[in-house]
Amino acid sequence: MKLKRIAITGGAGFIGSNLADELITDNQVTIIDDLSTGTLDNIANIITNKNVKFIRGSILNQELLDRIFRGIDIVFHLAAIPSVARSIDNPISTNEVNITGTLNVLIAARNNKVKKVVFASSSAVYGETIVLPQKESIPPDFRSPYALTKLTGEYYCRLFNELYNLPTICLRYFNVYGPRQNPTSEYSAAIPSFIYNVLKNCPPTIYGDGNQTRDFVFIRDVVQANIIAAESETTGVFNISSGDSTTINNLVQNVIAILGSNLQPVYKEPRVGEITNSLADLTLAHSIGYNPKYSLEKGLRETIRSIQISN
């Protein structure tokens, strides 16, 4: 992608900052983030780049979005409250940011004739489906406010495409991991939490029996998926994952082995709202040119190096 004027909502977050890194060489990139979950540290290496503009602001500010999106070609909408557990603890704030905020982004994009909106959705919309691998066509079975907000965002994207001729594409991320993912948050994702604990010589905690499976996808593959989606003329909903799954028990043992530790995990009660198994069907994603490059081991090693350097 070259010579585009791009806006990234949530651009100081985990996924957004990695995406910005990839785009700034050949494009003008505006990062919008209220820093509620993102950090300036994530964009410290690019914030002074002549191709980058950082605006601290919220997607709940419609007037601000209308102003920022003037002249923008592509919007990557990544801003969200991204946690299943947090949405269960506080569904109101999740609803406000993830639904009202997404509607604000779409309205501003429509008003400014943006050429395409790429929306970050989630595999959480599938819920506790017994059908594996999960195809985009199977009925949703959301089990958390977070999942419901992401599905609603997809519906709004489709509606704006049909009503206002605003091209939109929704990417259902599975379990994304990689550098810049916060390992210490109360709502931290599994992989950075496991790595951080083992590095600190603390037993990693597994919620449930560890036999649940997840389809983990490395951040570099997700970045490429976003760029492919933006450049494609296709609209609709697409799974983004590795197309492979592993048990949480196997994942933890891989982390322990790579770090040369003798620690063993401790087990706690399953978290409310968590699903048992996930595995993506990538047929539709392959059709637009998405092909993940990172194995779990390769991605884990890069993530471990990153966390070792930052700690």
C-alpha positions in Angstrom: 0.0 0.0 0.0 1.5 3.3 -1.0 0.6 7.0 -1.1 -2.6 6.7 0.9 -4.0 9.0 3.6 -4.8 6.6 6.5 -6.5 6.9 9.8 -6.1 4.3 12.5 -8.4 4.4 15.5 -6.8 2.8 18.5 -3.5 3.3 16.7 -1.5 3.4 20.0 -2.8 0.0 21.0 -1.2 -3.5 20.4 -2.5 -4.1 16.9 -2.9 -0.5 15.8 0.7 0.4 16.6 2.1 -2.6 14.8 -0.1 -1.7 11.8 1.1 1.9 11.9 4.8 0.7 11.8 4.1 -1.1 8.6 2.3 1.7 6.9 4.3 4.8 7.7 7.1 4.3 5.1 4.9 4.9 2.1 1.7 6.6 3.5 0.5 9.5 5.6 -0.9 8.0 8.8 -3.1 9.7 11.4 -3.3 7.8 14.7 -6.3 8.5 17.0 -6.2 7.1 20.5 -7.5 8.2 23.9 -4.8 6.1 25.6 -7.3 4.3 27.8 -5.7 1.0 26.7 -3.1 2.0 24.2 0.2 3.8 25.3 2.6 6.3 23.9 5.3 3.8 24.4 3.8 1.7 21.6 4.3 4.5 19.1 7.4 6.1 20.6 9.5 4.9 17.7 7.3 6.5 15.0 5.6 9.5 16.6 8.2 11.9 15.4 8.1 10.5 11.8 7.1 13.1 9.3 4.4 10.8 7.9 2.7 10.4 11.3 0.2 12.5 13.1 -0.9 11.5 16.6 -4.2 12.9 18.0 -5.2 12.1 21.5 -9.0 11.7 21.3 -12.0 9.5 21.6 -14.1 7.8 19.0 -17.0 9.0 21.1 -16.3 12.5 19.9 -18.2 12.7 16.6 -17.1 16.2 15.8 -13.4 15.2 16.2 -13.8 12.2 13.9 -15.5 14.3 11.3 -12.6 16.7 11.3 -9.9 14.0 11.3 -11.4 12.0 8.5 -11.3 14.9 6.0 -9.2 13.8 3.1 -8.7 10.3 4.5 -8.6 7.4 2.0 -8.8 4.4 4.4 -9.9 4.0 8.0 -8.6 1.1 10.1 -11.1 1.0 13.0 -9.3 -0.8 15.8 -10.4 1.3 18.8 -12.4 -0.8 21.3 -12.6 -2.1 24.8 -11.2 -5.5 23.8 -11.7 -7.8 26.7 -14.4 -10.5 27.2 -13.8 -10.4 31.0 -13.9 -6.7 31.2 -17.1 -6.5 29.2 -18.8 -8.9 31.7 -17.5 -6.7 34.6 -18.6 -3.5 32.9 -21.0 -4.0 30.0 -22.1 -0.3 29.8 -18.6 1.1 28.9 -18.0 -1.7 26.5 -21.3 -1.0 24.8 -20.7 2.7 24.6 -17.2 2.5 23.1 -17.6 -0.6 20.9 -21.1 0.2 19.5 -21.6 3.9 19.7 -17.9 4.5 18.9 -18.1 2.3 15.8 -21.3 4.1 14.6 -19.5 7.4 15.0 -16.6 6.1 13.0 -18.9 4.9 10.2 -20.8 8.2 10.1 -17.6 10.3 9.9 -16.3 8.0 7.2 -19.6 8.3 5.2 -19.6 12.1 5.7 -16.1 12.4 4.4 -16.4 9.9 1.5 -13.7 7.6 2.9 -12.9 4.9 0.3 -12.9 2.0 2.7 -13.3 1.1 6.4 -11.6 -2.0 7.8 -13.3 -3.0 11.0 -11.6 -5.2 13.7 -14.2 -7.8 14.7 -13.6 -11.0 16.7 -14.0 -14.7 16.7 -15.9 -14.2 20.0 -19.1 -13.8 17.9 -19.0 -17.6 17.3 -19.4 -18.4 21.0 -19.7 -22.1 22.0 -20.2 -23.5 18.6 -19.7 -27.2 18.1 -18.9 -26.7 14.4 -15.2 -26.7 13.7 -13.6 -25.2 11.8 -15.7 -22.1 12.2 -17.0 -20.6 8.9 -18.2 -17.1 8.6 -21.6 -18.4 7.5 -22.4 -20.3 10.7 -24.9 -18.5 13.1 -23.3 -16.4 15.8 -23.6 -17.6 19.4 -22.1 -14.8 21.4 -21.5 -15.4 25.1 -20.4 -12.0 26.3 -21.2 -8.3 25.9 -17.9 -7.9 24.1 -18.9 -10.5 21.5 -22.3 -8.9 21.0 -20.7 -5.5 20.5 -18.4 -6.8 17.8 -21.3 -8.5 16.0 -23.3 -5.3 16.1 -20.3 -3.5 14.6 -20.3 -6.0 11.7 -24.0 -5.4 11.2 -23.5 -1.6 11.2 -20.7 -2.0 8.6 -22.9 -4.1 6.3 -25.7 -1.5 6.7 -23.5 1.4 5.9 -22.2 -0.5 2.8 -25.8 -1.1 1.6 -27.4 2.2 2.6 -24.6 4.7 1.9 -22.3 2.8 -0.5 -19.5 3.0 2.1 -17.1 0.0 1.4 -16.5 -1.9 4.6 -14.7 -5.1 5.4 -14.8 -6.9 8.8 -11.9 -9.0 10.1 -12.8 -11.6 12.7 -9.5 -11.9 14.6 -9.0 -15.1 16.5 -6.4 -15.1 19.3 -3.9 -12.4 18.3 -0.5 -12.3 20.1 2.9 -10.7 19.7 5.1 -7.8 20.7 3.5 -4.8 22.5 0.7 -6.9 24.0 0.4 -6.0 27.7 1.5 -8.9 29.8 0.6 -7.4 33.2 -3.0 -6.2 32.9 -5.8 -7.7 34.9 -7.3 -8.6 31.5 -4.1 -9.7 29.9 -4.3 -12.3 27.1 -3.0 -15.8 27.6 0.3 -15.8 25.8 1.9 -12.6 27.1 0.7 -13.5 30.6 2.2 -17.0 30.4 5.5 -15.6 29.1 5.7 -12.8 31.7 5.1 -15.2 34.6 7.6 -17.8 33.5 10.2 -15.0 33.0 9.5 -13.9 36.6 9.8 -17.5 37.8 6.1 -17.6 38.7 3.9 -20.6 37.7 1.6 -19.6 34.8 -2.1 -19.7 35.6 -4.5 -21.7 33.4 -8.2 -21.1 33.8 -10.1 -24.4 33.4 -8.4 -27.8 32.7 -6.2 -26.5 29.9 -7.7 -28.8 27.3 -9.6 -26.0 25.6 -8.2 -25.1 22.2 -7.4 -21.8 20.6 -6.4 -20.7 17.1 -3.5 -18.3 17.8 -2.4 -15.8 15.1 0.8 -13.8 15.2 0.5 -10.0 14.9 2.6 -9.8 11.7 0.0 -11.9 10.0 -2.8 -9.7 11.3 -1.0 -6.6 10.0 -0.8 -8.1 6.5 -4.4 -9.2 6.7 -5.5 -5.6 7.3 -3.5 -4.3 4.4 -4.8 -7.0 2.1 -8.4 -6.2 3.2 -7.9 -2.5 2.6 -6.5 -3.0 -0.9 -9.1 -5.6 -1.8 -12.3 -4.5 -3.6 -14.2 -7.1 -1.5 -16.5 -6.3 1.3 -18.0 -8.6 4.0 -16.7 -10.6 6.9 -13.5 -12.7 7.0 -11.8 -14.9 9.5 -8.2 -14.0 10.3 -6.2 -16.6 12.1 -3.4 -19.2 11.7 -5.9 -21.9 10.6 -4.4 -24.2 13.3 -5.3 -24.8 16.9 -3.5 -25.9 20.1 -4.6 -26.7 23.6 -3.7 -24.2 26.4 -1.8 -27.0 28.1 0.4 -27.5 25.0 0.8 -23.7 24.7 2.1 -23.4 28.2 4.5 -26.3 27.8 5.8 -24.7 24.6 6.5 -21.4 26.5 8.2 -23.3 29.4 10.3 -25.3 27.0 11.5 -22.3 25.0 12.4 -20.5 28.2 14.2 -23.6 29.6 12.1 -23.5 32.8 11.0 -26.3 35.1 7.9 -24.5 36.2 4.5 -26.1 36.0 1.1 -24.3 35.6 -1.5 -23.9 38.3 -5.1 -24.4 37.5 -8.1 -22.2 38.5 -11.8 -22.2 37.8 -12.8 -21.4 34.2 -13.5 -17.7 33.5 -17.1 -16.8 32.8 -17.8 -16.2 29.1 -14.8 -18.1 27.8 -15.4 -20.6 25.1 -14.1 -24.2 24.9 -12.7 -24.5 21.4 -11.9 -22.3 18.4 -10.5 -23.0 15.0 -11.0 -20.8 11.9 -11.9 -21.8 8.4 -9.7 -19.6 6.2 -11.3 -20.4 2.8 -12.7 -16.9 2.4 -9.6 -15.2 3.6 -7.5 -17.2 1.2 -9.7 -15.9 -1.6 -8.6 -12.3 -1.1 -4.9 -13.3 -0.7 -4.4 -13.8 3.0 -2.0 -16.6 3.8 -0.5 -16.7 7.4 3.3 -17.1 7.5 4.0 -17.6 11.2 4.0 -20.9 13.0 3.1 -20.8 16.7 6.7 -21.6 17.7 8.2 -18.8 15.5 5.6 -16.3 16.8 6.2 -17.4 20.4 10.0 -16.9 20.0 9.6 -13.4 18.6 7.1 -12.5 21.4 9.4 -13.9 24.1 12.3 -11.8 22.8 10.2 -8.7 22.8 9.0 -9.2 26.4 12.5 -10.0 27.5 13.8 -6.8 26.0 11.0 -4.6 27.5 11.4 -6.2 31.0 
